[in-house]
Amino acid sequence: MLDWEETMSLTELLPSIRGLSRPEKLRLIQVLAAELAAAESPTPAPLAEGETYPVWSPYDAHEAAATLLNLLDEERPRP
């Protein structure tokens, strides 16, 4: 087993990666993509466990519905 301080080259890793099952390979892709994304973008403030956060919903958004209806009416060809 490798010590955390040791590194392996891609050439050394490929045989092990090829031996993974399909779900394990997909999980590896997810982990690598997440690591790359985290390294390339600033970290947003984490959500606190157990807290609730507001989420916008179109339910009861009558003003938004009226605005969209007006825009659709403007785009509709007139006879």
ABEGO torsion letter per residue (X at the ends): XBBAABBBBAAAAAAAAAABBAAAAAAAAAAAAAAAAAAABBBBBBBBBGBBBBBBBABGBAAAAAAAAAAAAAABBBX
